[in-house]
Amino acid sequence: MVMGHLWTVRPLVDQRMRPASPSPSLPVHITLTDPRRGAVPLSARLHLGRGKGGTLVVLVHGLGGSVSSHYVVQASAALSAAQIPHIRLNLRGADRTGFDFYHAGQIDDLAALCASPELADYDEIVLWGTSLGGHVSLRFAALTPPSRLRAVVAVCPPLDLLRGSHALDRWHRRPYLRHVLRGLKEIYAEVAARSDDVPLKFVEAAKIQSIRAWDERIVAPWHGFDSADHYYGDVAVGPLLPSLKVQTLVVTGQDDPMIPVELVRPMLSRASSAVEARIVRGGHVGFARDLSLGQPGPRGIDQQIISWIKKHSSLRPQREATV
């Protein structure tokens, strides 16, 4: 388990000491209509690679994260080096604008992005989600996949939300819990400053010290669930894996200190033949530097995922971009 902590923390330290450098990007702004919240803006950063057209990779961050999270930036840098067009999506509220905040089952953001004019020039889409972003991506692919969705990559997704919340709230995971809650509270602070009908005033929400309490007192009432248990049971993606038809790669760290492998292994074993599961040397969204997923080319999590994406998509020279 010591290596699990090391693998988890080292990529964050590496990004701070030697920041990865994605290619220049263009801002993308989308507004979707939510039945409960009305107009909800989304923001993203589009990297054109060799130009528009062909295959576009959509990067989706984890719980409390954003397009600036270290694992998103590092994946973006790897895609940029390969000149693969991609877009980094902020799930609603992750850009700290205060209009709304997301939950683990909210797929409308991905649907709005995929249907937006900004993505109209791309022939196919590949989703690459990390942690909660992997959960959202899997759920989108299982329930409402657009015809252009070619493949999905989910890195360390929490397939069982109920058991996953219990695990993250254990005392020995407190450093990770505090990190996640800090991001969630940043997002919620902006929403609470703009809205009078939030479940709790921010001064009270700031005192919450567990994921279950957060989901019970904030997420469930805001998004129309009766309770945290109702939320977990209604949106968990694990039960949908047996019927998943989109070609999918799920990568899980064998020593993940946040989402224990024993919680995801049973659900992966029942997944459809479209799901390629890899339990490998790693922690939570951090892995051995020489990691191999059995793909050709350089080792390392990002390079191996890119190789897998190339195998399962029709990546080809793109038309020159006009910016």
C-alpha positions in Angstrom: 0.0 0.0 0.0 3.0 2.3 0.5 3.6 2.2 -3.2 0.0 3.0 -3.8 0.5 6.3 -1.9 3.7 7.0 -3.8 2.1 6.3 -7.2 -0.8 8.6 -6.3 1.2 11.6 -5.0 4.2 11.5 -7.4 2.4 12.8 -10.5 1.1 15.8 -8.6 4.6 16.6 -7.3 6.0 16.1 -10.8 3.5 18.5 -12.3 4.4 21.1 -9.7 8.2 20.6 -10.1 8.2 20.1 -13.9 4.9 21.3 -15.3 3.6 19.6 -18.4 2.9 21.9 -21.4 -0.1 21.2 -23.5 -0.4 22.9 -26.9 -2.1 26.3 -27.2 -5.9 26.0 -26.8 -9.0 27.8 -27.7 -11.8 28.6 -25.1 -15.1 26.9 -25.7 -18.3 28.1 -24.1 -21.6 26.1 -24.2 -24.9 26.7 -22.6 -27.3 23.8 -21.9 -30.8 23.9 -20.6 -31.2 22.0 -17.4 -34.8 21.1 -16.3 -34.1 22.1 -12.7 -31.6 24.9 -13.1 -32.4 26.5 -16.4 -29.5 27.8 -18.5 -26.3 26.3 -17.3 -23.0 27.4 -18.9 -20.1 25.0 -19.5 -16.5 25.8 -20.4 -13.7 23.9 -22.0 -10.4 24.2 -23.7 -10.0 23.0 -27.3 -6.6 21.8 -28.6 -6.7 21.5 -32.4 -3.7 19.2 -32.9 -3.1 19.0 -36.6 -6.5 20.6 -37.4 -10.2 20.0 -37.3 -11.8 16.8 -38.4 -11.1 13.1 -37.7 -11.0 11.9 -34.1 -11.4 14.2 -31.1 -10.5 13.0 -27.5 -12.6 14.5 -24.7 -10.8 14.7 -21.3 -13.0 14.6 -18.2 -11.7 15.5 -14.8 -12.4 13.8 -11.4 -14.2 14.8 -8.2 -13.3 18.4 -7.1 -11.1 18.8 -10.1 -11.1 20.8 -13.3 -9.4 21.2 -16.6 -6.3 22.3 -14.7 -6.0 19.1 -12.6 -2.5 17.6 -12.9 -3.7 14.4 -14.5 -5.8 16.3 -17.1 -2.9 18.6 -18.0 -0.5 15.7 -18.3 -2.9 13.7 -20.6 -3.4 16.9 -22.6 0.4 17.3 -23.0 0.8 13.8 -24.2 -2.1 14.2 -26.7 -0.6 17.5 -27.8 2.8 15.8 -28.4 1.0 13.3 -30.6 -0.8 16.1 -32.4 -4.2 14.6 -31.5 -7.1 17.0 -31.3 -8.7 17.0 -27.9 -10.8 19.1 -25.5 -10.6 19.5 -21.8 -14.1 19.8 -20.3 -15.1 21.5 -17.1 -18.1 19.7 -15.7 -20.7 22.2 -14.6 -19.4 24.4 -11.8 -15.8 23.0 -12.0 -14.6 26.3 -13.4 -15.8 28.0 -10.2 -18.3 30.2 -12.0 -21.1 29.5 -9.5 -24.0 28.6 -11.8 -24.4 24.9 -10.7 -22.4 21.9 -9.6 -22.2 18.4 -11.0 -22.7 14.9 -9.6 -21.4 11.4 -10.5 -24.3 10.5 -12.7 -24.8 13.8 -14.6 -24.3 13.0 -18.3 -26.1 16.0 -19.7 -22.8 18.0 -19.8 -21.2 15.4 -22.1 -24.3 15.2 -24.2 -24.3 19.0 -24.7 -20.6 19.1 -25.5 -20.9 16.3 -28.1 -23.9 18.0 -29.7 -22.3 21.4 -29.8 -21.3 23.2 -33.0 -17.7 23.4 -31.8 -17.5 19.6 -32.2 -19.5 19.3 -35.4 -16.4 19.0 -37.7 -15.1 15.9 -35.9 -16.1 12.5 -37.4 -15.7 10.6 -34.1 -15.3 11.1 -30.4 -13.3 9.2 -27.8 -14.0 9.9 -24.1 -11.1 9.8 -21.6 -12.4 10.2 -18.1 -10.4 10.0 -14.8 -11.9 9.0 -11.5 -15.4 10.5 -11.3 -14.8 11.7 -14.9 -14.4 8.0 -15.8 -17.7 7.2 -14.0 -19.6 9.9 -15.9 -18.0 8.8 -19.2 -19.0 5.2 -18.7 -22.5 6.1 -17.8 -22.9 8.3 -20.8 -21.6 5.5 -23.1 -23.9 3.0 -21.4 -27.1 5.1 -21.6 -27.1 7.6 -24.4 -24.0 7.1 -26.6 -24.1 9.4 -29.7 -23.4 7.6 -33.0 -19.9 9.3 -33.2 -18.8 7.9 -29.9 -16.1 5.4 -30.9 -14.4 4.4 -27.6 -14.2 5.2 -23.9 -11.2 5.2 -21.5 -12.0 5.3 -17.8 -9.0 5.6 -15.3 -9.7 4.6 -11.7 -13.5 5.0 -11.9 -15.5 4.5 -8.7 -18.0 1.9 -10.0 -19.7 1.3 -6.7 -20.6 4.7 -5.3 -22.1 3.5 -2.0 -19.1 1.3 -1.0 -16.7 3.9 -2.5 -18.1 6.7 -0.3 -17.7 4.5 2.8 -14.1 3.6 1.8 -13.1 7.2 1.2 -14.5 8.3 4.6 -12.3 5.8 6.5 -9.8 7.6 8.8 -6.7 6.4 7.1 -7.8 8.1 3.8 -8.3 11.5 5.5 -5.6 13.3 3.5 -7.3 12.3 0.2 -10.7 13.1 1.6 -9.6 16.6 2.7 -8.2 17.2 -0.8 -11.4 16.2 -2.5 -13.7 18.1 -0.1 -11.5 21.2 -0.6 -12.3 21.2 -4.3 -16.0 20.5 -3.8 -16.2 23.3 -1.2 -14.6 25.8 -3.6 -17.2 24.9 -6.3 -20.1 25.1 -3.8 -18.9 28.4 -2.3 -19.4 30.1 -5.7 -22.9 28.5 -6.1 -23.9 29.5 -2.6 -22.8 33.1 -3.3 -25.1 33.3 -6.3 -28.1 31.3 -5.2 -30.5 31.7 -2.3 -32.0 28.2 -2.5 -28.8 26.1 -1.8 -29.4 23.3 0.6 -27.0 24.8 3.2 -25.4 28.2 3.7 -21.7 27.9 2.9 -20.6 28.5 6.4 -22.4 25.3 7.4 -21.3 23.3 4.3 -17.7 24.2 5.0 -18.0 22.2 8.2 -18.8 18.9 6.5 -16.0 16.4 6.9 -17.2 13.3 5.0 -18.2 12.4 1.5 -21.4 10.7 2.7 -22.4 13.8 4.6 -21.6 15.9 1.6 -23.8 13.8 -0.6 -26.6 13.5 1.9 -26.8 17.2 2.8 -25.6 18.9 -0.5 -25.7 16.7 -3.6 -29.0 14.8 -2.9 -31.3 17.7 -2.1 -29.8 20.0 -4.8 -30.2 17.4 -7.6 -33.5 16.0 -6.5 -32.6 12.7 -4.8 -34.3 11.6 -1.6 -31.0 10.7 0.1 -27.4 9.8 -0.4 -28.4 6.2 -0.7 -31.0 7.1 -3.4 -28.3 9.0 -5.3 -25.8 6.2 -5.1 -28.2 3.5 -6.1 -29.8 5.6 -8.9 -26.6 6.7 -10.8 -23.9 4.1 -10.0 -22.4 2.8 -13.3 -21.3 -0.6 -12.1 -24.7 -2.3 -12.8 -24.6 -0.9 -16.4 -21.3 -2.5 -17.4 -22.8 -5.9 -18.5 -24.8 -4.1 -21.2 -22.1 -1.6 -22.3 -21.6 -1.9 -26.1 -19.0 0.9 -26.8 -15.4 -0.3 -26.9 -14.0 0.6 -23.5 -10.8 0.5 -21.6 -10.9 0.6 -17.8 -7.6 1.0 -15.9 -7.5 0.5 -12.2 -4.5 0.7 -9.8 -4.0 -2.4 -7.8 -2.9 -0.3 -4.8 -5.4 2.5 -5.2 -5.6 4.2 -1.7 -8.8 6.0 -2.5 -10.9 3.4 -4.4 -9.8 0.0 -3.2 -9.4 -2.5 -6.0 -11.7 -5.0 -4.2 -14.6 -2.7 -4.8 -14.2 -2.5 -8.5 -12.9 -6.0 -9.4 -16.3 -7.8 -9.0 -18.1 -5.3 -11.2 -15.4 -5.5 -13.9 -15.6 -9.3 -13.9 -19.3 -9.0 -14.9 -18.7 -6.3 -17.6 -19.6 -7.0 -21.2 -17.0 -8.2 -23.8 -16.7 -4.6 -25.0 -14.9 -3.7 -21.7 -11.2 -4.3 -21.5 -10.2 -4.2 -17.9 -6.6 -3.7 -16.7 -5.7 -3.9 -13.0 -2.1 -2.7 -13.0 0.7 -1.4 -10.8 -0.5 2.0 -9.6 -2.4 4.0 -7.0 -5.2 6.5 -7.7 -4.7 8.1 -11.1 -1.0 7.6 -10.7 0.9 4.6 -12.0 4.4 3.1 -12.4 6.4 5.1 -14.9 7.2 2.1 -17.0 3.6 0.9 -17.0 2.6 -1.3 -20.0 -1.0 -2.0 -21.0 0.2 -4.3 -23.6 0.1 -1.6 -26.3 2.9 -0.9 -28.8 5.0 2.2 -28.3 6.4 4.0 -25.3 5.5 2.9 -21.8 3.7 5.0 -19.2 -0.1 5.5 -18.6 -0.7 8.4 -21.0 1.3 7.0 -23.9 -0.2 3.5 -23.5 -3.7 4.9 -23.4 -3.0 7.0 -26.6 -1.8 3.8 -28.3 -5.0 2.0 -27.3 -7.1 4.9 -28.6 -5.2 4.8 -31.9 -6.0 1.1 -32.1 -9.7 1.6 -31.5 -10.3 4.7 -33.5 -9.6 5.9 -37.0 -7.0 8.5 -36.2 -5.7 9.9 -39.4 -4.3 13.2 -40.8 -6.6 16.0 -40.0 -7.5 18.9 -42.3 -5.5 22.0 -41.6 -7.0 24.2 -39.0 -8.2 27.7 -39.6 -8.1 29.8 -36.5 
